[in-house]
């Protein structure tokens, strides 16, 4: 159970946007304060989403043997949603360089872009809430735990691990910056450039892998193999 949940949590952590936003706040006038508030917003949203999803899934009693088919039906549905999202994202045409520049000039239309355009503790916290809204792979990680029927202590530890892994691209850059500001800033600039060029492909692969795993698990479960 733990390995499966951690695997989905790792896929949920692969968020080019999360890293790009952290890079912006660490390059602001108050890098430590803004990065800490961004991290606080990310933690608040992730914890709240994990608890809410867990409570809803337990309320549906999907951890009981009698709810076998609804459980695997949920997994199949989440997997199909992830694959559909990846397919839609992969079909978007990559903008030309000129179009990309124009899009950045019009970034005020995007809420996260507006928040990062004028970095402050308030906008950083809000950006953390928005960027870390629960993804399909995150919900998949929580449902693995909620439907496992393990002891309370094991369940708590598993949820904690999922939350920590999902926030990987927040606490790693933050701790790196606190330990070595110059080296971390340089690395984030490189990552920023690479993600601007390949971020969409990374997201598509994460959705594809997570979606395929959920579809296989859901299908095998409904077929009575699991």
KEROMAR-439375 format. One line per field, with one value per residue (C-alpha): residue number from 1; residue in three letters; x, y, z. Coordinates in Angstrom, 3 decimals. Each point is the difference from the previous one (the first is absolute). Layout:
residues N
nr c(NUM, ...)
rest c(ALA, ...)
east c(X, ...)
north c(Y, ...)
up c(Z, ...)
end
This chain:
residues 226
nr c(1, 2, 3, 4, 5, 6, 7, 8, 9, 10, 11, 12, 13, 14, 15, 16, 17, 18, 19, 20, 21, 22, 23, 24, 25, 26, 27, 28, 29, 30, 31, 32, 33, 34, 35, 36, 37, 38, 39, 40, 41, 42, 43, 44, 45, 46, 47, 48, 49, 50, 51, 52, 53, 54, 55, 56, 57, 58, 59, 60, 61, 62, 63, 64, 65, 66, 67, 68, 69, 70, 71, 72, 73, 74, 75, 76, 77, 78, 79, 80, 81, 82, 83, 84, 85, 86, 87, 88, 89, 90, 91, 92, 93, 94, 95, 96, 97, 98, 99, 100, 101, 102, 103, 104, 105, 106, 107, 108, 109, 110, 111, 112, 113, 114, 115, 116, 117, 118, 119, 120, 121, 122, 123, 124, 125, 126, 127, 128, 129, 130, 131, 132, 133, 134, 135, 136, 137, 138, 139, 140, 141, 142, 143, 144, 145, 146, 147, 148, 149, 150, 151, 152, 153, 154, 155, 156, 157, 158, 159, 160, 161, 162, 163, 164, 165, 166, 167, 168, 169, 170, 171, 172, 173, 174, 175, 176, 177, 178, 179, 180, 181, 182, 183, 184, 185, 186, 187, 188, 189, 190, 191, 192, 193, 194, 195, 196, 197, 198, 199, 200, 201, 202, 203, 204, 205, 206, 207, 208, 209, 210, 211, 212, 213, 214, 215, 216, 217, 218, 219, 220, 221, 222, 223, 224, 225, 226)
rest c(UNK, UNK, UNK, UNK, UNK, UNK, UNK, UNK, UNK, UNK, UNK, UNK, UNK, UNK, UNK, UNK, UNK, UNK, UNK, UNK, UNK, UNK, UNK, UNK, UNK, UNK, UNK, UNK, UNK, UNK, UNK, UNK, UNK, UNK, UNK, UNK, UNK, UNK, UNK, UNK, UNK, UNK, UNK, UNK, UNK, UNK, UNK, UNK, UNK, UNK, UNK, UNK, UNK, UNK, UNK, UNK, UNK, UNK, UNK, UNK, UNK, UNK, UNK, UNK, UNK, UNK, UNK, UNK, UNK, UNK, UNK, UNK, UNK, UNK, UNK, UNK, UNK, UNK, UNK, UNK, UNK, UNK, UNK, UNK, UNK, UNK, UNK, UNK, UNK, UNK, UNK, UNK, UNK, UNK, UNK, UNK, UNK, UNK, UNK, UNK, UNK, UNK, UNK, UNK, UNK, UNK, UNK, UNK, UNK, UNK, UNK, UNK, UNK, UNK, UNK, UNK, UNK, UNK, UNK, UNK, UNK, UNK, UNK, UNK, UNK, UNK, UNK, UNK, UNK, UNK, UNK, UNK, UNK, UNK, UNK, UNK, UNK, UNK, UNK, UNK, UNK, UNK, UNK, UNK, UNK, UNK, UNK, UNK, UNK, UNK, UNK, UNK, UNK, UNK, UNK, UNK, UNK, UNK, UNK, UNK, UNK, UNK, UNK, UNK, UNK, UNK, UNK, UNK, UNK, UNK, UNK, UNK, UNK, UNK, UNK, UNK, UNK, UNK, UNK, UNK, UNK, UNK, UNK, UNK, UNK, UNK, UNK, UNK, UNK, UNK, UNK, UNK, UNK, UNK, UNK, UNK, UNK, UNK, UNK, UNK, UNK, UNK, UNK, UNK, UNK, UNK, UNK, UNK, UNK, UNK, UNK, UNK, UNK, UNK, UNK, UNK, UNK, UNK, UNK, UNK, UNK, UNK, UNK, UNK, UNK, UNK)
east c(0.000, 2.676, 2.112, -3.016, -1.145, 3.519, 0.288, -3.156, 1.145, 3.299, -1.876, -2.150, 3.165, 1.206, -1.347, 2.026, -2.237, 0.787, 3.742, -0.272, -2.042, 2.485, 2.817, -1.854, -0.464, 3.606, 1.080, -2.226, 0.968, -0.873, 0.890, -0.074, -3.229, -1.819, 1.270, -1.060, -3.492, -0.242, 0.976, -2.568, -2.745, 1.053, 0.000, -3.394, -1.621, 1.646, -0.894, -3.573, -0.481, 1.480, -2.213, -3.131, 0.580, 0.777, -3.142, -2.217, 1.434, -0.312, -3.571, -0.730, 1.353, 2.190, 2.421, -2.530, 0.067, -3.667, 0.946, 2.460, -1.564, -0.565, 3.625, 1.450, -2.585, 1.344, 3.565, -1.013, -1.796, 2.973, 2.313, -2.164, -0.125, 3.788, 0.493, -2.543, 1.723, 3.366, -1.410, -1.517, 3.227, 2.139, -2.095, 0.483, 2.258, 3.286, -0.013, 2.680, 2.606, -1.801, -3.283, 1.634, 1.371, -3.407, -1.620, 2.384, -0.820, -3.677, 0.662, -2.245, -2.946, 1.174, -0.604, 3.258, 1.947, -1.614, 0.920, 3.632, 0.269, -0.064, 1.533, -1.058, -0.734, -3.730, 0.276, 2.536, -2.379, -2.880, 2.157, 0.835, -3.703, -0.768, 3.001, -0.457, -3.677, -0.454, 0.895, -1.297, 3.170, -0.157, -3.572, 1.138, 2.689, -2.522, -2.549, 2.603, 0.419, -3.669, -1.111, 2.748, -1.694, 3.280, 0.477, -0.326, 3.735, 0.953, -2.640, 1.293, 3.615, -1.011, -1.933, 2.953, 2.359, -2.344, -0.189, 3.787, 0.611, -2.635, 1.747, 3.381, 0.429, -0.709, 2.079, 3.020, 0.632, -0.792, 2.436, 2.559, -0.307, 0.312, 3.167, 1.599, -1.815, 2.275, 0.297, -3.724, -0.937, 2.289, -1.439, -3.555, 0.760, 1.222, -3.040, -2.228, 1.336, -0.177, -3.555, -1.163, 1.159, -1.040, -2.502, -2.969, 1.627, 0.875, -3.603, -1.364, 2.279, -0.986, -3.697, 0.514, 1.889, -2.387, -3.074, 1.194, 0.778, -3.481, -1.741, 1.858, -0.729, -3.663, -0.502, 1.664, -1.989, -3.332, 0.952, 0.549, 3.733, 0.916)
north c(0.000, 2.482, -0.535, 0.432, 3.164, 1.450, -0.739, 1.957, 2.768, 0.244, 0.346, 2.699, 1.806, 0.320, 3.496, 2.338, 2.868, -0.601, 0.221, 3.000, 1.921, -0.843, 1.266, 3.295, 0.509, -0.928, 2.676, 2.686, 2.884, -2.040, -3.534, -1.769, 1.557, -0.495, -3.567, -0.877, 1.407, -1.869, -3.174, 0.734, 0.373, -3.223, -1.887, 1.406, -1.026, -3.440, -0.890, 1.266, -1.874, -3.214, 0.094, 0.884, -2.732, -2.558, 0.841, -0.155, -3.335, -1.507, 1.322, -1.914, -3.128, -0.895, -1.707, -2.772, -3.269, 0.475, 3.178, -1.817, 1.006, 3.706, 0.207, -1.302, 1.931, 3.173, -0.963, -0.672, 3.349, 1.912, -1.766, 0.886, 3.630, 0.104, -1.523, 2.402, 2.991, -1.181, -0.516, 3.499, 1.557, -1.917, 1.184, 3.676, 1.586, 1.289, 3.771, 1.604, 2.113, 3.200, -1.321, -1.035, 3.487, 1.489, -2.461, 1.056, 3.628, -0.854, -2.075, 2.297, -2.017, -2.959, 0.114, -1.692, 2.249, 3.051, -1.222, -0.610, 3.290, 1.914, -2.338, 0.559, -2.281, 0.211, -0.797, -2.749, -1.711, 0.290, -1.412, -2.990, -0.672, 0.198, -1.868, -2.891, -0.572, -3.806, -1.784, -3.329, -1.841, 1.599, -1.225, -3.427, -0.049, 0.894, -2.555, -2.770, 0.838, 0.661, -3.320, -2.134, -0.512, 0.197, 0.910, 3.712, 0.458, -1.578, 2.099, 3.207, -0.763, -0.869, 3.260, 1.933, -1.640, 0.803, 3.654, 0.291, -1.613, 2.137, 3.126, -1.160, 2.936, 2.458, -1.105, -1.188, 3.404, 1.831, -2.035, 0.198, 3.781, 0.292, -2.139, 1.370, 3.019, 0.643, -3.613, -0.632, 3.172, -0.978, -3.512, 1.323, 2.344, -2.960, -2.061, 2.937, 0.160, -3.767, -0.204, 2.824, -2.120, -3.449, 0.549, -1.082, -3.300, -0.701, 0.600, -2.184, -2.878, 0.284, -0.034, -2.877, -2.212, 0.711, -0.406, -3.276, -1.426, 0.935, -1.380, -3.318, -0.271, 0.940, -2.385, -2.939, 0.696, 0.108, -3.192, -1.707, -0.507, 2.236)
up c(0.000, 1.043, -3.111, -2.284, 1.783, -0.016, -3.719, -0.800, 2.353, -1.888, -3.288, 1.610, 1.092, -3.599, -0.577, -2.222, 1.106, 3.684, -0.619, -2.308, 2.570, 2.757, -2.228, -0.434, 3.740, 0.780, -2.483, 1.534, 2.277, 3.108, -1.100, 3.365, 1.217, -3.303, -0.430, 3.549, -0.587, -3.314, 1.838, 2.719, -2.594, -1.710, 3.305, 1.000, -3.286, -0.122, 3.583, -0.362, -3.287, 1.420, 3.088, -1.994, -2.592, 2.704, 1.992, -3.104, -1.117, 3.481, 0.231, -3.199, 1.760, -2.981, 2.378, 0.664, -2.008, -0.911, -1.890, -2.268, -3.322, 0.838, 1.175, -3.237, -1.993, 1.640, -0.902, -3.586, -0.185, 1.413, -2.438, -2.988, 1.137, 0.309, -3.465, -1.492, 1.601, -1.300, -3.499, -0.086, 1.253, -2.503, -2.942, 0.726, -2.543, 1.356, -0.521, -2.115, 1.742, -0.945, 1.303, 3.254, 0.513, -0.720, 2.406, 2.756, -0.721, 0.489, 3.114, 2.024, -1.268, 2.030, 3.749, 0.999, -2.365, 1.556, 3.467, -0.932, -1.918, 3.297, 2.599, 3.594, 2.964, -0.707, -3.707, 0.757, 2.440, -2.473, -2.795, 2.201, 0.519, -3.721, -1.410, 2.432, -0.587, -0.011, -3.219, -1.261, 1.028, 3.452, 0.462, -1.168, 2.706, 2.705, -1.202, 0.240, 3.693, 0.749, -1.496, 1.542, 3.364, 1.939, 3.665, 0.927, 0.640, -3.328, -1.765, 1.609, -0.927, -3.567, -0.404, 1.424, -2.494, -2.883, 1.077, 0.344, -3.397, -1.723, 1.320, -1.290, -2.396, 2.796, 2.958, -2.009, -1.686, 3.260, 2.113, -2.794, -0.081, 3.777, -0.092, -3.183, -1.501, -2.977, -1.129, 0.393, -1.893, -2.869, -0.125, 0.065, -2.896, -2.029, 0.984, -0.838, -3.549, -0.478, 1.314, -2.242, -2.915, 1.243, 2.820, -2.066, -0.963, 3.650, 1.057, -2.805, 0.970, 3.680, -0.880, -2.424, 2.447, 2.862, -2.185, -1.478, 3.449, 1.227, -3.079, 0.285, 3.731, -0.456, -2.890, 1.743, 3.150, -1.801, -1.807, 3.355, -0.457, 2.978)
end
